[in-house]
Amino acid sequence: MGKYQLDNKGQAAVAKYHEKNKPAQFDKKQQLEKIRAEYLKKKQDQTDK
């Protein structure tokens, strides 16, 4: 047993705190769309030359 044991109310508060401060979930679809747009732009610039 640890020195600082939390009751149910304390555990809920800690979980809520961590949920709020968690970084945004990595969105794979959005990342792929961004990479695709950059690729198409680069490809367009190459064909313009």
ZALUM-910249 format. One record per residue: residue in three letters; x, y, z of N, C-alpha, C in turn; residue number from 1. Coordinates in nm, 2 decimals. Atoms other than C-alpha are relative to their C-alpha. Layout:
N
<residuo = ALA | n_px = X | n_py = Y | n_pz = Z | ca_px = X | ca_py = Y | ca_pz = Z | c_px = X | c_py = Y | c_pz = Z | num = NUM>;
...
***
This chain:
49
<residuo = MET | n_px = 0.08 | n_py = -0.12 | n_pz = 0.00 | ca_px = 0.00 | ca_py = 0.00 | ca_pz = 0.00 | c_px = 0.09 | c_py = 0.13 | c_pz = 0.00 | num = 1>;
<residuo = GLY | n_px = -0.07 | n_py = -0.12 | n_pz = 0.01 | ca_px = 0.12 | ca_py = 0.34 | ca_pz = -0.09 | c_px = -0.03 | c_py = 0.10 | c_pz = 0.12 | num = 2>;
<residuo = LYS | n_px = 0.02 | n_py = -0.09 | n_pz = -0.11 | ca_px = 0.15 | ca_py = 0.63 | ca_pz = 0.15 | c_px = -0.13 | c_py = 0.08 | c_pz = -0.02 | num = 3>;
<residuo = TYR | n_px = 0.11 | n_py = -0.08 | n_pz = 0.03 | ca_px = -0.12 | ca_py = 0.83 | ca_pz = -0.03 | c_px = -0.11 | c_py = -0.08 | c_pz = -0.07 | num = 4>;
<residuo = GLN | n_px = 0.11 | n_py = 0.08 | n_pz = 0.06 | ca_px = -0.43 | ca_py = 0.63 | ca_pz = -0.09 | c_px = -0.12 | c_py = 0.09 | c_pz = -0.03 | num = 5>;
<residuo = LEU | n_px = 0.12 | n_py = -0.08 | n_pz = 0.03 | ca_px = -0.72 | ca_py = 0.80 | ca_pz = -0.27 | c_px = -0.13 | c_py = -0.08 | c_pz = 0.01 | num = 6>;
<residuo = ASP | n_px = 0.13 | n_py = 0.06 | n_pz = 0.00 | ca_px = -1.08 | ca_py = 0.73 | ca_pz = -0.21 | c_px = -0.06 | c_py = 0.02 | c_pz = -0.14 | num = 7>;
<residuo = ASN | n_px = 0.07 | n_py = 0.00 | n_pz = 0.14 | ca_px = -1.33 | ca_py = 0.70 | ca_pz = -0.50 | c_px = -0.01 | c_py = 0.14 | c_pz = -0.05 | num = 8>;
<residuo = LYS | n_px = 0.01 | n_py = -0.14 | n_pz = 0.04 | ca_px = -1.39 | ca_py = 1.07 | ca_pz = -0.50 | c_px = 0.13 | c_py = 0.06 | c_pz = -0.05 | num = 9>;
<residuo = GLY | n_px = -0.13 | n_py = -0.05 | n_pz = 0.04 | ca_px = -1.02 | ca_py = 1.15 | ca_pz = -0.52 | c_px = 0.05 | c_py = -0.06 | c_pz = -0.13 | num = 10>;
<residuo = GLN | n_px = -0.04 | n_py = 0.07 | n_pz = 0.12 | ca_px = -0.96 | ca_py = 0.89 | ca_pz = -0.79 | c_px = -0.08 | c_py = 0.06 | c_pz = -0.12 | num = 11>;
<residuo = ALA | n_px = 0.08 | n_py = -0.06 | n_pz = 0.11 | ca_px = -1.24 | ca_py = 1.04 | ca_pz = -1.00 | c_px = 0.05 | c_py = 0.14 | c_pz = -0.04 | num = 12>;
<residuo = ALA | n_px = -0.06 | n_py = -0.13 | n_pz = 0.02 | ca_px = -1.09 | ca_py = 1.39 | ca_pz = -0.96 | c_px = 0.13 | c_py = -0.01 | c_pz = -0.08 | num = 13>;
<residuo = VAL | n_px = -0.13 | n_py = 0.01 | n_pz = 0.07 | ca_px = -0.75 | ca_py = 1.27 | ca_pz = -1.07 | c_px = -0.02 | c_py = -0.05 | c_pz = -0.15 | num = 14>;
<residuo = ALA | n_px = 0.03 | n_py = 0.05 | n_pz = 0.13 | ca_px = -0.90 | ca_py = 1.08 | ca_pz = -1.37 | c_px = -0.05 | c_py = 0.12 | c_pz = -0.09 | num = 15>;
<residuo = LYS | n_px = 0.05 | n_py = -0.11 | n_pz = 0.07 | ca_px = -1.09 | ca_py = 1.39 | ca_pz = -1.47 | c_px = 0.11 | c_py = 0.10 | c_pz = -0.04 | num = 16>;
<residuo = TYR | n_px = -0.11 | n_py = -0.09 | n_pz = 0.02 | ca_px = -0.78 | ca_py = 1.61 | ca_pz = -1.44 | c_px = 0.09 | c_py = -0.05 | c_pz = -0.12 | num = 17>;
<residuo = HIS | n_px = -0.09 | n_py = 0.06 | n_pz = 0.11 | ca_px = -0.57 | ca_py = 1.37 | ca_pz = -1.66 | c_px = -0.07 | c_py = 0.00 | c_pz = -0.13 | num = 18>;
<residuo = GLU | n_px = 0.08 | n_py = 0.01 | n_pz = 0.13 | ca_px = -0.85 | ca_py = 1.34 | ca_pz = -1.92 | c_px = 0.00 | c_py = 0.14 | c_pz = -0.06 | num = 19>;
<residuo = LYS | n_px = 0.01 | n_py = -0.14 | n_pz = 0.05 | ca_px = -0.87 | ca_py = 1.72 | ca_pz = -1.95 | c_px = 0.14 | c_py = 0.04 | c_pz = -0.05 | num = 20>;
<residuo = ASN | n_px = -0.13 | n_py = -0.04 | n_pz = 0.04 | ca_px = -0.49 | ca_py = 1.76 | ca_pz = -1.98 | c_px = 0.07 | c_py = -0.09 | c_pz = -0.10 | num = 21>;
<residuo = LYS | n_px = -0.06 | n_py = 0.10 | n_pz = 0.09 | ca_px = -0.43 | ca_py = 1.47 | ca_pz = -2.22 | c_px = 0.01 | c_py = 0.07 | c_pz = -0.14 | num = 22>;
<residuo = PRO | n_px = -0.02 | n_py = -0.06 | n_pz = 0.13 | ca_px = -0.29 | ca_py = 1.58 | ca_pz = -2.56 | c_px = -0.11 | c_py = -0.05 | c_pz = -0.09 | num = 23>;
<residuo = ALA | n_px = 0.10 | n_py = 0.04 | n_pz = 0.10 | ca_px = -0.53 | ca_py = 1.57 | ca_pz = -2.86 | c_px = 0.04 | c_py = -0.14 | c_pz = -0.06 | num = 24>;
<residuo = GLN | n_px = -0.02 | n_py = 0.14 | n_pz = 0.05 | ca_px = -0.58 | ca_py = 1.22 | ca_pz = -3.00 | c_px = 0.06 | c_py = 0.02 | c_pz = -0.15 | num = 25>;
<residuo = PHE | n_px = -0.06 | n_py = 0.00 | n_pz = 0.13 | ca_px = -0.36 | ca_py = 1.16 | ca_pz = -3.31 | c_px = -0.10 | c_py = -0.04 | c_pz = -0.11 | num = 26>;
<residuo = ASP | n_px = 0.10 | n_py = 0.03 | n_pz = 0.11 | ca_px = -0.59 | ca_py = 1.17 | ca_pz = -3.62 | c_px = 0.07 | c_py = -0.05 | c_pz = -0.12 | num = 27>;
<residuo = LYS | n_px = -0.08 | n_py = 0.06 | n_pz = 0.11 | ca_px = -0.44 | ca_py = 0.94 | ca_pz = -3.88 | c_px = -0.06 | c_py = 0.05 | c_pz = -0.14 | num = 28>;
<residuo = LYS | n_px = 0.06 | n_py = -0.05 | n_pz = 0.12 | ca_px = -0.69 | ca_py = 1.04 | ca_pz = -4.15 | c_px = 0.03 | c_py = 0.14 | c_pz = -0.03 | num = 29>;
<residuo = GLN | n_px = -0.04 | n_py = -0.14 | n_pz = 0.02 | ca_px = -0.62 | ca_py = 1.41 | ca_pz = -4.10 | c_px = 0.14 | c_py = 0.01 | c_pz = -0.04 | num = 30>;
<residuo = GLN | n_px = -0.14 | n_py = 0.00 | n_pz = 0.03 | ca_px = -0.25 | ca_py = 1.34 | ca_pz = -4.11 | c_px = 0.03 | c_py = -0.04 | c_pz = -0.15 | num = 31>;
<residuo = LEU | n_px = -0.01 | n_py = 0.05 | n_pz = 0.14 | ca_px = -0.28 | ca_py = 1.14 | ca_pz = -4.44 | c_px = -0.05 | c_py = 0.11 | c_pz = -0.10 | num = 32>;
<residuo = GLU | n_px = 0.05 | n_py = -0.10 | n_pz = 0.08 | ca_px = -0.49 | ca_py = 1.42 | ca_pz = -4.59 | c_px = 0.10 | c_py = 0.11 | c_pz = -0.02 | num = 33>;
<residuo = LYS | n_px = -0.10 | n_py = -0.11 | n_pz = 0.00 | ca_px = -0.23 | ca_py = 1.68 | ca_pz = -4.50 | c_px = 0.12 | c_py = -0.04 | c_pz = -0.09 | num = 34>;
<residuo = ILE | n_px = -0.12 | n_py = 0.05 | n_pz = 0.08 | ca_px = 0.06 | ca_py = 1.47 | ca_pz = -4.65 | c_px = -0.04 | c_py = -0.01 | c_pz = -0.15 | num = 35>;
<residuo = ARG | n_px = 0.05 | n_py = 0.01 | n_pz = 0.13 | ca_px = -0.15 | ca_py = 1.41 | ca_pz = -4.96 | c_px = 0.00 | c_py = 0.13 | c_pz = -0.07 | num = 36>;
<residuo = ALA | n_px = 0.01 | n_py = -0.14 | n_pz = 0.05 | ca_px = -0.21 | ca_py = 1.78 | ca_pz = -5.01 | c_px = 0.13 | c_py = 0.06 | c_pz = -0.03 | num = 37>;
<residuo = GLU | n_px = -0.14 | n_py = -0.05 | n_pz = 0.02 | ca_px = 0.16 | ca_py = 1.86 | ca_pz = -4.97 | c_px = 0.06 | c_py = -0.07 | c_pz = -0.12 | num = 38>;
<residuo = TYR | n_px = -0.06 | n_py = 0.07 | n_pz = 0.11 | ca_px = 0.25 | ca_py = 1.59 | ca_pz = -5.22 | c_px = -0.06 | c_py = 0.05 | c_pz = -0.13 | num = 39>;
<residuo = LEU | n_px = 0.06 | n_py = -0.05 | n_pz = 0.12 | ca_px = 0.00 | ca_py = 1.71 | ca_pz = -5.48 | c_px = 0.05 | c_py = 0.14 | c_pz = -0.04 | num = 40>;
<residuo = LYS | n_px = -0.05 | n_py = -0.14 | n_pz = 0.02 | ca_px = 0.12 | ca_py = 2.07 | ca_pz = -5.44 | c_px = 0.14 | c_py = -0.01 | c_pz = -0.06 | num = 41>;
<residuo = LYS | n_px = -0.14 | n_py = 0.01 | n_pz = 0.04 | ca_px = 0.48 | ca_py = 1.96 | ca_pz = -5.48 | c_px = 0.00 | c_py = -0.06 | c_pz = -0.15 | num = 42>;
<residuo = LYS | n_px = 0.01 | n_py = 0.06 | n_pz = 0.13 | ca_px = 0.39 | ca_py = 1.75 | ca_pz = -5.79 | c_px = -0.05 | c_py = 0.10 | c_pz = -0.10 | num = 43>;
<residuo = GLN | n_px = 0.05 | n_py = -0.10 | n_pz = 0.09 | ca_px = 0.20 | ca_py = 2.04 | ca_pz = -5.94 | c_px = 0.11 | c_py = 0.10 | c_pz = -0.03 | num = 44>;
<residuo = ASP | n_px = -0.11 | n_py = -0.09 | n_pz = 0.02 | ca_px = 0.50 | ca_py = 2.27 | ca_pz = -5.89 | c_px = 0.11 | c_py = -0.06 | c_pz = -0.10 | num = 45>;
<residuo = GLN | n_px = -0.10 | n_py = 0.06 | n_pz = 0.09 | ca_px = 0.73 | ca_py = 2.02 | ca_pz = -6.07 | c_px = -0.05 | c_py = 0.00 | c_pz = -0.14 | num = 46>;
<residuo = THR | n_px = 0.05 | n_py = 0.01 | n_pz = 0.14 | ca_px = 0.50 | ca_py = 1.99 | ca_pz = -6.37 | c_px = -0.01 | c_py = 0.14 | c_pz = -0.06 | num = 47>;
<residuo = ASP | n_px = 0.00 | n_py = -0.14 | n_pz = 0.05 | ca_px = 0.48 | ca_py = 2.37 | ca_pz = -6.39 | c_px = 0.13 | c_py = 0.05 | c_pz = -0.06 | num = 48>;
<residuo = LYS | n_px = -0.13 | n_py = -0.04 | n_pz = 0.04 | ca_px = 0.85 | ca_py = 2.40 | ca_pz = -6.44 | c_px = 0.04 | c_py = -0.04 | c_pz = -0.14 | num = 49>;
***
